[in-house]
Amino acid sequence: MDFKVLAVGDVVGNPGLDRVRRHLRQLKRKTGADFAVVNGENAAVVGLLPHQAEDILDAGADVITMGNHTWGKREIVDFMEDCPQILRPANYAPQVPGRGWNVFDTKAGPVAVIDLIGRCNMDYGPDNPFLMIDKILKEIDAKIILVEIHAEATSEKLAMGYLLDGRVSAVWGTHTHVPTADARILPKGTGYVTDLGMTGPRDSILGIRPELSIAKFRGDLTERYRWADGPTKMEAVLFTIDSATGLCRKAERVDEWD
């Protein structure tokens, strides 16, 4: 039996949230997706608020993943402790709140989702994700295993993909907000894409008003970042997984733009 997983790129601000509310269930129906994982760490631009998390889950997400902005809104801490569907990077320091991976019951049986954060140009000094993933996999019996790596460097994401090729069902990258054209099946059967992209303002720089980013690069006095207005987009990848083997049969972009 095929099990289809929809992985949705970073949700940015109110425009991204509105896109998820209006289009996620529709996209799941259109693609036949059985399970949806949505990165929500930029829903409040920097961080995620409890009511935003509820909106994303109510819109059809089965899991919300986080990244370097996990603690951007401290209100999420207690909520995250009580919500097993929100994952922060597993290779954060062990004393921080929340969980970095979990196993979910689905029609295809247990499905494990693991959230990792890269080390290149990240601020939090996390544990090595390449060592952490080996420890986590020893604790998981699920046939279908999904891994997100929230990372800046494409080489780091690719390295994780090849490390896990044949050991997990799919590996995808988030964080850079720019979709990559390399959705594919790795040699040993793992679905892979370097970056999902983002969900939010279409005419923007990573979801932010272009003039604000341009001013920063020019060296002008900068303002607080604000999301752009106008049309929106949802960028995602659909992984079709053989539930008997846990390996991926197809990885395809399913982006939607206004």
MIMARRO-128875 format. One record per residue: residue in one letter; x negated, y negated, z negated of N, C-alpha, C in turn. Coordinates in pm, whole numbers, padded with zeros to 5 digits, always signed. Example, Ala and Ser with C-alpha at 12.3 -4.5 7.8 and 13.67 -1.06 7.14 Angstrom:
BEGIN
A-01319+00569-00780-01230+00450-00780-01320+00330-00780 S-01285+00225-00708-01367+00106-00714-01290-00003-00787 
This chain:
BEGIN
M-00085+00121+00000+00000+00000+00000-00087-00125+00000 D-00051-00220+00083-00122-00347+00084-00074-00435-00031 F-00168-00505-00091-00139-00603-00196-00200-00734-00151 K-00116-00836-00135-00163-00962-00079-00181-01067-00187 V-00299-01127-00188-00336-01227-00287-00356-01362-00218 L-00285-01463-00265-00300-01599-00213-00386-01678-00312 A-00502-01723-00267-00592-01804-00350-00584-01948-00300 V-00544-02039-00389-00513-02178-00351-00619-02272-00406 G-00669-02360-00320-00774-02454-00356-00732-02559-00455 D-00831-02619-00521-00816-02714-00631-00701-02813-00611 V-00609-02815-00706-00495-02908-00703-00541-03043-00757 V-00523-03150-00678-00572-03282-00715-00457-03379-00739 G-00443-03423-00865-00351-03530-00900-00205-03500-00873 N-00122-03601-00889+00021-03586-00866+00055-03543-00723 P-00018-03592-00621+00013-03544-00485-00007-03394-00471 G-00114-03340-00531-00137-03197-00525-00032-03119-00600 L+00005-03171-00719+00109-03104-00797+00241-03102-00721 D+00274-03213-00659+00399-03220-00584+00397-03122-00467 R+00282-03109-00403+00270-03013-00292+00292-02870-00341 V+00233-02838-00456+00250-02704-00513+00397-02680-00548 R+00459-02778-00613+00600-02763-00652+00689-02736-00530 R+00662-02806-00422+00750-02800-00306+00718-02687-00209 H+00592-02640-00209+00550-02551-00100+00490-02417-00142 L+00454-02399-00270+00384-02274-00304+00474-02151-00283 R+00595-02154-00335+00683-02038-00317+00713-02014-00168 Q+00729-02122-00095+00753-02111+00049+00635-02043+00117 L+00512-02082+00081+00394-02023+00142+00379-01877+00101 K+00414-01844-00024+00410-01704-00066+00508-01620+00017 R+00628-01672+00039+00724-01598+00121+00675-01583+00264 K+00622-01691+00319+00576-01691+00458+00465-01590+00480 T+00374-01579+00384+00259-01491+00399+00282-01352+00340 G+00391-01336+00266+00415-01208+00199+00327-01185+00079 A+00275-01293+00022+00183-01281-00092+00254-01223-00214 D+00188-01130-00279+00239-01068-00401+00190-01136-00528 F+00083-01215-00515+00012-01267-00633-00059-01394-00590 A-00049-01498-00672-00111-01626-00637-00199-01676-00750 V-00320-01717-00714-00415-01776-00809-00441-01919-00762 V-00422-02015-00852-00433-02157-00818-00536-02223-00909 N-00632-02293-00851-00725-02369-00934-00658-02500-00974 G-00650-02526-01106-00575-02642-01154-00656-02745-01229 E-00789-02736-01223-00870-02820-01311-00870-02968-01275 N-00820-03004-01156-00813-03144-01117-00671-03197-01108 A-00577-03126-01167-00438-03169-01160-00419-03306-01224 A-00496-03336-01328-00495-03469-01390-00617-03549-01343 V-00666-03518-01224-00789-03569-01163-00911-03512-01237 V-00917-03536-01367-01022-03473-01448-00952-03396-01559 G-00926-03269-01535-00860-03186-01635-00719-03147-01596 L-00652-03081-01691-00518-03028-01671-00439-03049-01799 L-00317-03102-01787-00230-03123-01902-00131-03007-01914 P-00083-02979-02035+00009-02865-02052+00131-02868-01961 H+00195-02984-01945+00315-02986-01861+00280-02962-01715 Q+00158-02998-01674+00114-02971-01537+00091-02821-01517 A+00032-02758-01618+00014-02613-01611+00148-02542-01599 E+00245-02587-01676+00379-02527-01669+00439-02546-01530 D+00419-02664-01473+00471-02689-01337+00409-02594-01236 I+00278-02572-01244+00210-02485-01148+00258-02341-01163 L+00274-02296-01287+00323-02160-01309+00468-02146-01265 D+00550-02246-01295+00691-02243-01254+00706-02244-01102 A+00607-02304-01034+00611-02314-00888+00574-02182-00820 G+00526-02083-00897+00496-01953-00837+00354-01903-00856 A+00270-01979-00925+00135-01930-00952+00141-01820-01058 D+00063-01716-01039+00052-01610-01140-00062-01636-01236 V-00165-01707-01188-00283-01739-01269-00330-01878-01231 I-00375-01955-01331-00440-02083-01309-00585-02070-01351 T-00677-02105-01263-00818-02103-01295-00868-02246-01320 M-00977-02256-01393-01035-02386-01428-01182-02389-01384 G-01251-02499-01422-01391-02512-01381-01463-02611-01470 N-01544-02700-01410-01626-02790-01489-01545-02899-01559 H-01419-02918-01518-01332-03015-01585-01233-02947-01681 T-01265-02826-01725-01174-02753-01814-01133-02836-01934 W-01230-02906-01994-01204-02981-02117-01177-03128-02091 G-01144-03165-01966-01118-03305-01933-01000-03363-02008 K-00902-03280-02036-00785-03321-02116-00776-03226-02235 R-00808-03275-02352-00817-03186-02467-00682-03128-02509 E-00574-03189-02460-00440-03138-02492-00420-02994-02443 I-00502-02954-02344-00484-02821-02286-00539-02711-02378 V-00622-02746-02475-00693-02644-02553-00596-02550-02625 D-00505-02603-02706-00412-02518-02778-00319-02444-02684 F-00276-02513-02579-00187-02451-02481-00256-02331-02415 M-00383-02350-02380-00459-02245-02314-00477-02123-02404 E-00494-02147-02533-00508-02037-02627-00385-01947-02627 D-00267-02008-02606-00142-01934-02612-00092-01888-02476 C-00163-01925-02368-00118-01892-02233-00220-01802-02164 P-00196-01673-02157-00293-01581-02097-00311-01598-01947 Q-00225-01679-01886-00234-01700-01741-00332-01812-01703 I-00387-01883-01802-00487-01986-01773-00625-01932-01810 L-00716-01937-01713-00852-01888-01734-00952-02001-01722 R-01045-02010-01817-01158-02101-01803-01281-02015-01769 P-01391-02076-01724-01506-01995-01685-01552-01899-01795 A-01571-01775-01757-01608-01671-01853-01750-01689-01907 N-01832-01761-01832-01971-01777-01877-01995-01907-01952 Y-01886-01970-02000-01903-02076-02100-01952-02014-02231 A-01997-02098-02322-02043-02050-02452-01933-01970-02520 P-01966-01860-02587-01864-01770-02642-01775-01833-02748 Q-01819-01944-02811-01737-02003-02918-01628-02096-02867 V-01625-02127-02736-01524-02220-02687-01389-02149-02676 P-01279-02226-02680-01146-02165-02675-01117-02099-02540 G-01010-02022-02538-00960-01965-02415-01025-01834-02377 R-00989-01788-02258-01037-01660-02207-01090-01680-02066 G-01193-01605-02031-01256-01619-01899-01209-01515-01799 W-01140-01415-01845-01083-01315-01754-00965-01249-01823 N-00882-01187-01740-00767-01117-01795-00717-01016-01693 V-00637-00924-01739-00579-00821-01652-00427-00839-01655 F-00367-00839-01536-00224-00867-01521-00152-00748-01458 D-00033-00721-01506+00049-00613-01451+00116-00661-01324 T+00106-00582-01218+00168-00614-01090+00230-00488-01031 K+00297-00502-00918+00358-00386-00853+00251-00288-00802 A+00127-00337-00787+00016-00251-00742-00064-00197-00860 G-00013-00220-00981-00088-00178-01099-00165-00295-01157 P-00257-00267-01249-00333-00376-01312-00424-00449-01213 V-00422-00581-01223-00508-00667-01140-00589-00755-01233 A-00720-00749-01221-00809-00830-01304-00848-00957-01230 V-00847-01069-01300-00893-01197-01244-01003-01251-01335 I-01117-01286-01275-01234-01334-01349-01269-01472-01297 D-01291-01566-01388-01329-01703-01352-01474-01726-01396 L-01557-01771-01304-01698-01800-01333-01731-01942-01289 I-01835-01999-01348-01884-02129-01305-02031-02117-01270 G-02071-02187-01164-02211-02183-01122-02299-02270-01210 R-02429-02263-01184-02526-02336-01266-02589-02453-01192 C-02590-02451-01060-02655-02558-00983-02575-02688-00993 N-02636-02792-01049-02576-02925-01061-02450-02927-01146 M-02434-02832-01237-02323-02834-01331-02372-02885-01466 D-02282-02945-01543-02322-03020-01662-02325-02939-01791 Y-02263-02823-01791-02233-02761-01919-02333-02654-01964 G-02437-02628-01887-02536-02530-01928-02477-02394-01958 P-02390-02340-01868-02328-02213-01897-02427-02097-01891 D-02384-01985-01946-02463-01863-01932-02473-01825-01785 N-02570-01743-01754-02593-01702-01616-02474-01619-01565 P-02403-01667-01462-02285-01593-01414-02321-01459-01353 F-02442-01449-01299-02484-01324-01234-02510-01213-01336 L-02544-01251-01458-02559-01153-01565-02426-01129-01636 M-02349-01236-01652-02220-01225-01720-02125-01133-01645 I-02123-01140-01511-02027-01060-01436-02052-00911-01455 D-02177-00873-01467-02206-00730-01490-02149-00683-01624 K-02157-00769-01726-02102-00733-01857-01950-00720-01851 I-01886-00812-01781-01740-00811-01773-01691-00688-01697 L-01755-00656-01586-01708-00545-01503-01713-00412-01579 K-01803-00401-01675-01810-00279-01755-01686-00261-01843 E-01613-00370-01866-01495-00365-01953-01364-00350-01875 I-01372-00347-01742-01251-00349-01659-01232-00216-01587 D-01111-00161-01600-01077-00037-01531-00988-00060-01409 A-00940-00182-01390-00848-00211-01280-00912-00183-01145 K-00832-00134-01053-00880-00109-00917-00898-00240-00840 I-00802-00333-00859-00808-00462-00789-00870-00565-00882 I-00981-00624-00838-01054-00723-00918-01079-00845-00832 L-01038-00961-00881-01052-01088-00809-01147-01178-00887 V-01240-01241-00817-01341-01325-00882-01345-01462-00816 E-01331-01566-00898-01351-01703-00851-01483-01755-00907 I-01564-01819-00823-01684-01886-00871-01672-02034-00838 H-01667-02114-00943-01651-02259-00931-01791-02318-00929 A-01840-02354-00810-01982-02387-00798-02006-02491-00690 E-02115-02563-00706-02155-02669-00612-02229-02612-00491 A-02322-02521-00515-02410-02473-00409-02347-02359-00331 T-02344-02373-00199-02292-02264-00115-02376-02139-00130 S-02507-02156-00148-02594-02039-00162-02561-01959-00287 E-02521-02030-00394-02487-01961-00518-02358-01880-00501 K-02263-01937-00428-02138-01866-00403-02163-01744-00314 L-02242-01762-00210-02275-01650-00122-02348-01539-00197 A-02441-01578-00283-02514-01479-00361-02421-01398-00449 M-02322-01465-00509-02226-01392-00591-02144-01297-00506 G-02105-01342-00387-02029-01255-00298-02105-01128-00264 Y-02231-01143-00227-02310-01025-00190-02344-00938-00310 L-02364-00999-00427-02386-00921-00548-02267-00829-00576 L-02147-00880-00553-02026-00808-00589-01965-00730-00472 D-02027-00735-00356-01973-00666-00239-01957-00516-00268 G-01835-00467-00249-01805-00328-00274-01770-00297-00419 R-01788-00395-00507-01761-00374-00649-01631-00442-00693 V-01587-00543-00619-01462-00612-00649-01384-00628-00519 S-01259-00670-00531-01173-00680-00414-01196-00808-00334 A-01216-00920-00405-01234-01048-00336-01313-01144-00424 V-01392-01228-00358-01468-01336-00423-01441-01463-00345 W-01402-01569-00414-01385-01698-00346-01447-01810-00428 G-01487-01915-00357-01546-02032-00422-01448-02147-00429 T-01466-02228-00533-01392-02353-00548-01491-02462-00590 H-01440-02584-00608-01512-02699-00663-01545-02806-00560 T-01589-02770-00440-01633-02876-00348-01518-02942-00273 H-01396-02882-00279-01276-02941-00219-01280-02946-00067 V-01379-02884-00005-01389-02882+00141-01380-02737+00188 P-01279-02701+00268-01263-02562+00308-01374-02517+00402 T-01414-02393+00386-01517-02337+00475-01452-02238+00572 A-01518-02220+00685-01462-02140+00794-01516-01998+00795 D-01557-01947+00677-01624-01816+00673-01543-01710+00601 A-01410-01721+00599-01328-01616+00539-01352-01486+00615 R-01392-01381+00543-01430-01257+00611-01437-01141+00512 I-01464-01023+00565-01488-00906+00483-01638-00879+00482 L-01697-00873+00365-01840-00844+00354-01866-00697+00388 P-01990-00659+00414-02020-00526+00468-01964-00408+00388 K-01953-00420+00257-01907-00307+00175-01761-00317+00136 G-01688-00416+00194-01544-00417+00178-01485-00521+00086 T-01562-00620+00043-01509-00727-00042-01469-00847+00042 G-01350-00901+00018-01308-01023+00086-01384-01141+00030 Y-01414-01238+00116-01499-01349+00071-01467-01476+00148 V-01476-01591+00078-01480-01723+00141-01562-01814+00049 T-01644-01899+00107-01732-01985+00028-01654-02092-00047 D-01553-02152+00015-01472-02249-00057-01331-02253-00002 L-01233-02250-00093-01092-02254-00054-01050-02388+00002 G-01113-02497-00046-01069-02631-00011-00991-02693-00126 M-00888-02771-00096-00813-02840-00201-00666-02853-00164 T-00587-02885-00264-00444-02912-00246-00418-03052-00297 G-00378-03142-00207-00357-03280-00248-00356-03374-00130 P-00398-03499-00148-00391-03599-00042-00471-03560+00082 R-00406-03564+00195-00472-03527+00321-00576-03630+00363 D-00540-03758+00356-00629-03865+00403-00705-03921+00284 S-00809-03848+00244-00880-03881+00121-01023-03830+00130 I-01102-03865+00030-01233-03804+00012-01224-03719-00115 L-01208-03588-00095-01194-03492-00205-01072-03522-00291 G-00969-03583-00232-00847-03617-00303-00841-03760-00351 I-00953-03830-00346-00964-03966-00399-00954-04068-00285 R-00906-04187-00318-00896-04293-00217-01033-04317-00152 P-01040-04315-00019-01169-04327+00048-01249-04449+00008 E-01182-04564-00010-01257-04687-00041-01331-04677-00174 L-01281-04595-00267-01348-04581-00397-01477-04501-00384 S-01475-04396-00304-01597-04319-00281-01697-04398-00198 I-01646-04470-00098-01736-04551-00014-01808-04655-00100 A-01734-04720-00191-01795-04820-00277-01907-04759-00362 K-01885-04640-00410-01988-04574-00492-02114-04548-00410 F-02096-04498-00288-02212-04468-00204-02282-04596-00157 R-02209-04706-00146-02271-04833-00109-02350-04895-00224 G-02321-04851-00345-02385-04910-00461-02308-05027-00518 D-02181-05042-00477-02097-05150-00530-02058-05120-00675 L-02004-05222-00743-01944-05197-00873-01824-05105-00854 T-01822-04996-00927-01719-04895-00902-01599-04911-00993 E-01487-04856-00947-01363-04853-01023-01333-04710-01067 R-01236-04697-01155-01189-04564-01193-01132-04495-01070 Y-01171-04369-01051-01119-04292-00938-00967-04275-00950 R-00899-04291-00837-00754-04270-00830-00725-04188-00705 W-00625-04101-00714-00594-04019-00598-00535-04104-00487 A-00550-04054-00365-00498-04123-00248-00349-04098-00233 D-00283-04187-00161-00142-04173-00131-00126-04115+00009 G+00001-04091+00046+00028-04047+00183+00049-03898+00196 P+00033-03846+00319+00058-03703+00346-00033-03614+00261 T+00013-03490+00242-00064-03395+00160-00094-03268+00237 K-00175-03183+00177-00213-03056+00237-00229-02952+00127 M-00220-02825+00167-00251-02714+00078-00346-02621+00154 E-00466-02601+00098-00565-02517+00164-00583-02389+00082 A-00575-02275+00148-00573-02147+00077-00626-02036+00168 V-00654-01923+00106-00694-01804+00179-00610-01687+00130 L-00564-01606+00224-00484-01487+00194-00573-01363+00209 F-00583-01287+00101-00660-01162+00102-00563-01045+00101 T-00577-00956+00198-00496-00835+00203-00580-00719+00152 I-00536-00659+00041-00617-00561-00030-00547-00425-00028 D-00624-00321-00003-00575-00184-00009-00567-00144-00156 S-00446-00126-00208-00432-00099-00351-00488+00037-00391 A-00504+00128-00295-00559+00260-00326-00709+00255-00349 T-00779+00172-00272-00925+00165-00282-00972+00041-00356 G-00887-00063-00361-00927-00190-00420-01012-00275-00327 L-01034-00229-00205-01115-00304-00109-01025-00390-00020 C-01085-00492+00038-01011-00590+00116-01008-00550+00264 R-00890-00561+00325-00877-00528+00466-00878-00652+00555 K-00837-00765+00498-00830-00888+00578-00843-01009+00488 A-00912-01113+00537-00921-01243+00468-00896-01350+00573 E-00794-01430+00551-00757-01528+00655-00713-01659+00591 R-00752-01770+00653-00709-01901+00606-00561-01920+00637 V-00491-01981+00543-00348-02012+00561-00322-02156+00519 D-00404-02247+00566-00391-02387+00532-00260-02444+00587 E-00202-02540+00512-00083-02611+00556-00106-02761+00538 W-00088-02835+00645-00107-02980+00643+00021-03050+00688 D+00049-03166+00628+00158-03250+00678+00119-03308+00813 
